[in-house]
Amino acid sequence: WWWLVWWDTTSFFLADRGWDVFTLHYTVRGPLSTMLEPSMIKYHMLFKRLWALKHVEYVVCSKIWKDMICHAKLLRSMKKDLTAITIPLQFYTSTMIHFIQQIQYYILFEVIECSWMNMLERIEKARALDDILEAHQEFLKDAHDGAFFNLNANIFSTMDSAFSACLKLEKWQQNFYDLCMKELSARKAEEEMIKISGVKGKYGLTADKRLERDQERKLFEECLPKLNCELKVIVKDFETHARTVLLALASSNDHNLQLFGTRLDFNEYYKKRDQNLDAPLTFAKLRVSSMMVRQRNSNNRYNN
């Protein structure tokens, strides 16, 4: 059997882009169709979720981060003017990368990969077709639950809002670097004009050129604080949704989700900024409480 990626024209909207209209379809024949065809919708749903994660990862890791590295070299001469923005931008981007990659790793390896291995073990022990179908349905259920469908759908909805903030950061960064490159080109042109005038024996710029250049520089300097405020709004939106996700994970009865939440906030960056994250029974507290229970049980056995 084989798979095919195709354009989902049935749910196409004018605002959609290439990332939005891709879907996954399995084309199978024979006995495998008995197992896959009834479950095709669930595979479509899983693919959409993983594809959305891959989209955000590509934007943050391959576009935002790489553009940041490239422009850091190009704009080295403007470092003093841009440090107040570029340093926080690097920190915020690193935070987003960690958040996205941990979610992707959890769904792909801790959920889908483990569920797949469990299904293979059950298939090897199967004695009838019904056993195989049951193992496959159990795999899909575990994959969907672990990918934040069903009961945990509200958690991924909040994650999706955090991802939207990451996509907004891409547009913001593009505007920021366009402005910086325009200013850099103007400064280089100014230096070139000064050199040319020096060769001709006319040192410096004319009064009109100097006035024009001063106005351009003033506009550039006025735009930087505005861009900095826009960046803080985007980051605040992202962190608000990230803290909501962490709160939902910490409040979950599933120990795996609680552990996943502690890994998302491994250095307690969000916890230090939100007192609500101290309220629920986190995985660390559960571990301590379970250790205390085991200690009491061992003491009781010793006393008896």
Long-range contacts (C-beta under 8 A, 24 or more apart in sequence): 1-26, 1-27, 1-28, 1-29, 1-32, 1-36, 2-26, 2-27, 2-28, 3-27, 19-51, 19-52, 19-55, 22-51, 23-47, 23-48, 24-51, 31-129, 34-129, 34-133, 35-132, 35-133, 35-136, 39-136, 39-137, 39-140, 42-140, 42-144, 43-140, 45-144, 45-149, 46-112, 46-143, 46-144, 46-147, 49-107, 49-147, 49-148, 49-149, 49-156, 50-104, 50-107, 50-108, 50-147, 52-160, 52-163, 53-100, 53-103, 53-104, 53-107, 53-163, 54-104, 56-100, 56-163, 56-166, 56-167, 57-100, 57-101, 57-104, 59-166, 59-167, 59-170, 60-93, 60-96, 60-97, 60-100, 60-166, 60-169, 60-170, 61-97, 61-100, 61-101, 63-170, 64-93, 64-166, 64-169, 64-170, 64-173, 65-93, 65-97, 67-173, 67-174, 67-177, 68-93, 68-173, 71-177, 71-180, 71-181, 74-181, 74-184, 75-180, 75-181, 75-184, 77-184, 77-187, 78-180, 78-183, 78-184, 78-187, 81-221, 81-224, 82-180, 82-224, 84-224, 84-228, 85-176, 85-224, 85-227, 85-228, 85-231, 88-231, 88-235, 89-173, 89-231, 92-169, 92-231, 92-235, 92-238, 93-169, 95-238, 95-269, 96-166, 96-169, 96-238, 98-264, 99-162, 99-242, 99-264, 100-163, 100-166, 102-260, 102-263, 102-264, 103-159, 103-264, 106-146, 106-260, 106-263, 107-146, 107-147, 107-148, 110-146, 110-256, 110-260, 111-142, 111-143, 111-146, 111-147, 112-143, 112-146, 112-147, 115-139, 115-142, 115-143, 115-146, 118-142, 152-252, 152-257, 154-248, 155-245, 155-248, 155-249, 158-241, 158-244, 158-245, 158-248, 159-241, 159-245, 161-237, 161-241, 162-238, 162-241, 162-242, 162-245, 165-234, 165-235, 165-237, 165-238, 165-241, 166-238, 168-234, 168-237, 169-231, 169-234, 169-235, 169-238, 172-227, 172-230, 172-231, 172-234, 175-227, 176-227, 176-231, 179-220, 179-223, 179-227, 182-220, 183-216, 183-217, 183-220, 186-213, 186-216, 186-217, 239-270, 239-273, 242-270, 243-270, 243-273, 243-274, 243-276, 243-277, 246-270, 246-271, 246-277, 247-274, 247-276, 247-277, 247-280, 250-277, 250-280, 250-281, 250-282, 250-283, 251-280, 251-281, 255-283, 255-286, 258-282, 258-283, 258-286, 259-283
